[in-house]
Amino acid sequence: MTSLICGSLAFDTIMAFHGRFSEALLADQLHKINVAFLVPSMRREFGGCAGNIAYNLKLLDGDPLVMATIGQDGDSYLERLEALDITTRCISMVPEAYTAQAFITTDAGNNQITAFHPGAMTESHRNRVADAAPVKLAIIAPDGRDGMVEHARDCAELGVPFIFDPGQGLPMFDGEELRKFIRMASYVAVNDYEAELLTGRTGLSLEQIASEVEALVVTRGELGAHIYTGESRIEIPCVPVSAVVDPTGCGDAFRAGMLYGLANDMDWETTGRLASLMGSIKIAHQGGQNHAPSVDEIGERFHQAFGYRYI
């Protein structure tokens, strides 16, 4: 089953400052900052929520279809997706803009200063879900504000079940707008911080949100995840990792496991466990798209972690 992934494609430029920001920033001079940080190391990664989710779903031998916008500098991303055999027919180019980009500087204490340029992402509403047909499952991941609204409405009108995954885009919406997303969605996926923000803005408890959808999934980092479905709450354990290298993109890897489980009619316990495993595989690697286990390796790790096979 093809899974439509509506969300951002972005380039992440990640730099390392070997000192500490606190040594260069004077507390009584923050109103007139003029500071430069020497960053001896720098790397550029392919990122964005849609790109990361699609990458992980492809690792599972799923069928991702990305719906996103790129800018005049996006050819290399298209080439990468095509090399991975990920369909690009629903990716639009906005020639007057640059592809969304994050510029992240991390100091020796793992503090970060990030500048984010949305670029072509703000034009994501140009894409239409109807143009992606036939689609039986979708996810609305962080993207341009208008695009998230339009794509959720498109899915609802076309009868396409979708996961509402507001992520870092959640603060763009007020309580009523978020309640509309929930009413249209079949599933909601948030992390524990986003869950607090979602309940605060909507005035709904987690149980009330869960009653509006088929399932509410709340990821909890090293504590695993909770899946609220019906009147039950399923506890999903975190899969132990050999090393915690980089959490960037772990949530996206988890969402890919969700999509695969839903597309293959798995029960929620197995779906959650597979999603948890995908997050643990990702966290042991730098960047959102640099881990590359085979389907057999993923299956074996699942068997080792849970004592049975998901396929």
C-alpha positions as CSV (number, residue, x, y, z in Angstrom):
1,M,0.0,0.0,0.0
2,T,1.3,3.4,-1.0
3,S,1.7,5.8,2.0
4,L,1.5,9.5,1.1
5,I,3.9,11.6,3.2
6,C,3.0,15.3,3.3
7,G,5.8,17.3,5.0
8,S,9.0,19.1,4.6
9,L,12.2,18.4,2.6
10,A,15.1,20.3,4.0
11,F,18.9,20.6,4.1
12,D,20.5,20.5,7.5
13,T,23.9,22.3,7.8
14,I,25.4,21.2,11.2
15,M,28.4,22.9,12.6
16,A,30.5,22.2,15.8
17,F,31.8,25.0,18.0
18,H,34.5,23.6,20.2
19,G,34.0,26.1,23.0
20,R,30.9,27.1,25.0
21,F,28.4,29.7,24.0
22,S,28.3,30.9,27.6
23,E,31.9,31.9,27.4
24,A,31.3,34.3,24.4
25,L,27.9,35.7,25.5
26,L,27.8,38.3,28.2
27,A,24.6,38.3,30.2
28,D,24.5,42.1,30.6
29,Q,25.2,42.7,26.8
30,L,22.5,40.4,25.3
31,H,20.7,43.4,23.9
32,K,23.6,44.1,21.5
33,I,25.1,40.8,20.4
34,N,27.8,40.8,17.7
35,V,29.5,37.4,18.0
36,A,31.2,35.0,15.6
37,F,31.9,31.4,16.5
38,L,34.7,29.5,14.8
39,V,33.3,26.2,13.6
40,P,36.1,23.9,12.4
41,S,33.8,21.0,11.4
42,M,30.7,21.2,9.3
43,R,28.5,18.6,7.5
44,R,25.4,18.9,5.3
45,E,22.6,16.4,5.7
46,F,19.4,15.6,3.8
47,G,16.6,16.2,6.2
48,G,13.0,17.4,6.7
49,C,10.3,15.3,8.2
50,A,8.9,14.0,4.9
51,G,12.3,13.0,3.7
52,N,13.2,11.3,6.9
53,I,9.9,9.4,7.2
54,A,10.2,8.3,3.5
55,Y,13.8,7.1,4.0
56,N,12.9,5.0,7.0
57,L,9.7,3.6,5.4
58,K,11.8,2.5,2.4
59,L,14.2,0.7,4.7
60,L,11.2,-1.3,5.8
61,D,10.4,-2.1,2.1
62,G,7.4,0.2,2.3
63,D,6.1,2.3,-0.5
64,P,6.5,6.0,0.4
65,L,5.2,8.8,-1.8
66,V,6.5,12.2,-0.8
67,M,4.4,15.3,-1.2
68,A,6.6,18.4,-0.6
69,T,8.1,21.5,-2.1
70,I,11.8,22.2,-2.9
71,G,13.5,25.3,-4.1
72,Q,15.9,26.2,-6.9
73,D,18.7,24.3,-5.1
74,G,16.7,21.1,-4.6
75,D,18.0,19.0,-7.6
76,S,20.4,17.0,-5.4
77,Y,17.6,16.0,-3.1
78,L,15.5,14.8,-6.0
79,E,18.5,12.8,-7.3
80,R,18.9,11.2,-3.9
81,L,15.3,10.2,-3.6
82,E,15.3,8.8,-7.1
83,A,18.5,6.8,-6.3
84,L,16.7,5.4,-3.3
85,D,13.7,4.4,-5.6
86,I,11.4,6.8,-3.8
87,T,8.9,8.4,-6.1
88,T,9.2,12.1,-6.6
89,R,6.2,12.8,-8.8
90,C,4.4,14.8,-6.0
91,I,7.3,17.0,-5.2
92,S,7.0,20.5,-6.7
93,M,9.8,22.9,-7.3
94,V,9.5,26.6,-6.4
95,P,12.1,28.3,-8.6
96,E,12.0,31.6,-6.8
97,A,12.8,30.1,-3.4
98,Y,15.5,28.0,-1.7
99,T,14.8,24.6,-0.2
100,A,14.0,24.8,3.5
101,Q,17.3,24.8,5.5
102,A,18.3,24.6,9.1
103,F,21.7,26.0,10.2
104,I,22.6,24.4,13.5
105,T,25.7,25.2,15.6
106,T,26.4,23.0,18.6
107,D,28.9,23.9,21.4
108,A,31.0,21.6,23.6
109,G,28.1,21.4,26.1
110,N,25.7,20.2,23.4
111,N,23.9,23.6,23.5
112,Q,22.5,24.6,20.1
113,I,21.8,27.8,18.2
114,T,19.6,27.2,15.2
115,A,18.5,29.4,12.3
116,F,15.7,27.9,10.2
117,H,14.8,29.2,6.7
118,P,11.4,27.8,5.6
119,G,11.9,28.8,1.9
120,A,9.9,26.7,-0.5
121,M,8.2,24.9,2.4
122,T,5.8,27.9,2.8
123,E,4.4,27.1,-0.7
124,S,3.5,23.5,0.1
125,H,-0.2,24.3,-0.2
126,R,0.3,24.3,-4.0
127,N,0.3,20.5,-3.9
128,R,-3.0,18.7,-3.9
129,V,-3.6,15.2,-2.4
130,A,-6.0,14.4,-5.2
131,D,-3.0,14.5,-7.6
132,A,-1.4,11.7,-5.7
133,A,-4.2,9.2,-6.2
134,P,-4.6,6.3,-5.6
135,V,-3.6,6.7,-1.9
136,K,-5.1,4.7,1.0
137,L,-3.0,6.1,3.9
138,A,-1.3,9.4,4.6
139,I,0.6,11.4,7.2
140,I,0.4,15.1,7.7
141,A,3.9,16.0,9.1
142,P,5.4,19.4,9.9
143,D,5.3,21.6,6.8
144,G,4.1,25.0,5.7
145,R,1.1,26.1,7.7
146,D,-1.3,26.5,4.8
147,G,0.0,23.2,3.4
148,M,-0.8,21.3,6.6
149,V,-4.3,22.7,6.7
150,E,-5.0,22.1,3.0
151,H,-3.6,18.5,2.9
152,A,-5.6,17.5,6.0
153,R,-8.8,18.9,4.5
154,D,-8.0,17.1,1.2
155,C,-7.5,13.8,2.9
156,A,-10.7,14.2,4.9
157,E,-12.7,15.0,1.8
158,L,-11.2,12.1,-0.2
159,G,-11.7,9.7,2.6
160,V,-8.0,9.0,3.1
161,P,-7.2,8.0,6.7
162,F,-4.2,10.0,7.9
163,I,-1.9,10.5,10.9
164,F,-1.8,14.0,12.2
165,D,1.8,14.6,13.3
166,P,2.1,18.3,14.1
167,G,5.6,18.1,15.6
168,Q,7.5,21.4,15.8
169,G,4.7,22.9,13.7
170,L,2.2,22.6,16.5
171,P,2.7,26.2,17.9
172,M,1.5,27.6,14.6
173,F,-2.1,26.5,15.4
174,D,-4.6,27.7,18.0
175,G,-6.9,25.4,20.0
176,E,-9.8,25.4,17.6
177,E,-7.6,24.7,14.6
178,L,-6.0,21.8,16.4
179,R,-9.4,20.4,17.3
180,K,-10.3,20.5,13.6
181,F,-7.2,18.5,12.7
182,I,-8.1,15.9,15.4
183,R,-11.7,15.6,14.1
184,M,-10.4,15.0,10.6
185,A,-7.6,12.6,11.5
186,S,-7.7,8.9,12.0
187,Y,-4.6,8.9,14.2
188,V,-2.6,11.5,16.1
189,A,1.1,11.1,16.9
190,V,3.1,13.5,19.2
191,N,5.9,13.3,21.7
192,D,5.4,13.9,25.4
193,Y,6.2,17.6,25.2
194,E,3.9,18.1,22.3
195,A,1.2,16.1,24.1
196,E,1.3,18.7,26.9
197,L,1.1,21.5,24.4
198,L,-1.7,19.8,22.5
199,T,-3.8,19.2,25.6
200,G,-3.2,22.8,26.9
201,R,-4.2,24.4,23.6
202,T,-7.2,22.3,22.9
203,G,-8.5,21.9,26.4
204,L,-8.8,18.2,25.8
205,S,-7.3,15.4,27.9
206,L,-5.3,12.6,26.2
207,E,-8.2,10.3,26.8
208,Q,-10.6,12.8,25.1
209,I,-8.3,13.2,22.1
210,A,-8.0,9.4,21.9
211,S,-11.8,9.1,21.8
212,E,-11.9,11.3,18.7
213,V,-9.5,9.1,16.7
214,E,-8.6,5.4,16.1
215,A,-5.4,5.8,18.1
216,L,-3.3,8.5,19.9
217,V,0.4,7.7,20.0
218,V,2.6,9.6,22.5
219,T,6.3,8.9,22.3
220,R,8.3,9.3,25.5
221,G,12.0,9.0,24.6
222,E,13.9,6.5,26.6
223,L,10.6,5.6,28.4
224,G,9.1,4.1,25.2
225,A,5.6,5.1,24.0
226,H,1.9,5.0,25.0
227,I,-0.7,4.1,22.4
228,Y,-4.2,5.1,23.4
229,T,-6.8,3.1,21.5
230,G,-10.4,2.6,22.5
231,E,-10.4,2.5,26.3
232,S,-7.0,0.9,26.6
233,R,-3.5,2.2,26.8
234,I,-0.8,0.0,25.3
235,E,2.7,0.3,26.8
236,I,5.5,0.2,24.1
237,P,9.0,-0.3,25.5
238,C,12.1,1.5,24.3
239,V,14.5,-0.8,22.5
240,P,18.0,-0.6,24.2
241,V,20.7,0.9,22.0
242,S,24.5,0.5,22.0
243,A,25.1,4.2,21.8
244,V,23.1,7.4,21.8
245,V,24.7,9.4,19.0
246,D,22.1,11.8,17.6
247,P,18.4,12.0,18.3
248,T,17.7,14.0,15.1
249,G,15.0,12.2,13.1
250,C,14.2,9.6,15.7
251,G,10.5,10.7,15.8
252,D,10.4,10.5,12.0
253,A,11.8,6.9,12.1
254,F,9.1,6.0,14.6
255,R,6.4,7.4,12.3
256,A,7.7,5.3,9.5
257,G,7.3,2.2,11.6
258,M,3.7,3.3,12.4
259,L,2.9,3.8,8.7
260,Y,4.3,0.4,7.8
261,G,2.3,-1.3,10.6
262,L,-0.9,0.4,9.5
263,A,-0.3,-0.3,5.8
264,N,0.2,-4.0,6.6
265,D,-2.7,-4.4,9.1
266,M,-0.5,-5.2,12.1
267,D,-1.9,-5.0,15.6
268,W,-1.1,-1.9,17.6
269,E,1.4,-3.7,19.9
270,T,3.5,-5.0,17.0
271,T,3.2,-1.6,15.2
272,G,4.4,0.3,18.2
273,R,7.2,-2.1,18.8
274,L,8.4,-1.8,15.2
275,A,8.2,1.9,15.4
276,S,10.2,1.9,18.6
277,L,12.8,-0.3,17.0
278,M,13.2,2.1,14.1
279,G,13.8,5.0,16.4
280,S,16.5,3.0,18.3
281,I,18.2,2.1,15.1
282,K,18.3,5.8,14.0
283,I,19.6,7.2,17.3
284,A,22.9,5.3,16.9
285,H,23.8,7.3,13.8
286,Q,24.5,10.9,12.9
287,G,21.8,12.7,10.9
288,G,18.3,11.6,9.9
289,Q,19.2,9.4,6.9
290,N,22.6,7.8,7.4
291,H,21.5,4.4,9.0
292,A,21.1,1.7,6.4
293,P,20.1,-1.7,7.9
294,S,18.6,-4.3,5.5
295,V,15.0,-5.5,5.9
296,D,16.4,-8.8,7.2
297,E,18.6,-7.0,9.7
298,I,15.6,-5.0,11.0
299,G,13.6,-8.3,11.2
300,E,16.3,-10.0,13.2
301,R,16.7,-7.1,15.6
302,F,12.9,-7.1,16.1
303,H,13.1,-10.8,16.9
304,Q,15.9,-10.4,19.3
305,A,14.1,-7.5,21.1
306,F,10.6,-9.0,21.3
307,G,10.9,-12.8,20.8
308,Y,8.8,-13.0,17.6
309,R,8.9,-11.8,14.0
310,Y,6.7,-9.1,12.6
311,I,6.8,-10.5,9.1
